[in-house]
Amino acid sequence: MKIKNLMGNTSTDSLGTDHGDWTRELTGVSTITKQKDMQVEYIQPWSNVIVKFKIPDEIFEDLEKMYNSVMSNDKQNFGDRLVGQIEEELYVSPELLEKHIMWKDFCIQSVKNYYTNSQKQVYVGEQNSDNLKRNLGNELHTNIASMWFVNQKPNEYNPLHVHTGCRVSALAYLRKPKNQLKGRKEFYLSDGKITFSNNCGTDTHFSQSNVSFEPEPRDMYIFTARQNHCVWPYRSSDPEDLRTSISLNVEIMSDVEADINRRQFEDMFKQKMELVENKKILDDAVEKYKQSEVKDDKSTTDGNINKSG
């Protein structure tokens, strides 16, 4: 069957092959009239999604206020828990976060949207599956496990790493260096960029090993916590030329999954208590047996070994 019978017809090459609108669709020259009515679905169940967007102005203002509060008060170093080769990584306390509820709510809602769409992508072939119902449930519970600012200076960097103790991570940029020097290699300008590494796709024709972005103020990224990523060092004419960002880890779970986990924990606790009780019963039985052996031992004497029978 010729292509024209499937996709429409317009042109034929020297070999007699009908390319028609099929070719034009691939090259973006025009759109096939018939294809306008076709429902096309891109299925991508085994890739980690990275979401990038601009933070709205009013939200960004609240974020900057929180940063100023951290910088003006006693700074709590968070770097001891992180792999970044960066001097100043500053902890955001839950108490301070509560004072900036606009930023906090924005983060939580953004993560919920990310998680919902990611789960639907994973279970795209089974939209009514028990797995999807379990993971999304009726309500999503979230907890911001940790949050910290990063004041990166020239020549500092964050090596390839993942985040632990959570399911979803995010980062946002507040400012970029003003006097950053241009990279030495025109064909590979990596200085100061954030790079995400491929840990899913194996077909190199349809996947990249790495993807990099130039950080810009108000840019926010959301990704799975186990997504490998790094931040490259940069050079500047000013040794104090900062790139400031904020990172956060979020635990998220549906009410259904939380209830399943709760019941499993209760069953495990019940089994443990039964084991403890059974051990106590066994220990008591062993002790009674030992005592009965002592009472029934006929080989004992009155202690006088010279006494004749």
Secondary structure, 3 states (H helix, E strand, C coil): CCHHHHHCCCCECCCCCECHHHHHHHHCCCCCCHHHHCCCCCCCCCCCCCEEEECCHHHHHHHHHHHHHHHHCCCCECHHHCCCECCEEEECCHHHHHCCHHHHHHHHHHHHHHHHHHHHHHCCCCCCCHHHHHHHCCCEEEEEEEEEEEEECCCCEEEEECCCCCCEEEEEEEECCCCECCCCCCCCCCCCCEEEECCCCCCCCCCCCEEEECCCCCEEEEEECCCCEEECCCCECCCCCCEEEEEEEEEEEEHHHHHHHHHHHHHHHHHHHHHHHHHHHHHHHHHHHHHHHHHCCCCCCCCCCCCCC
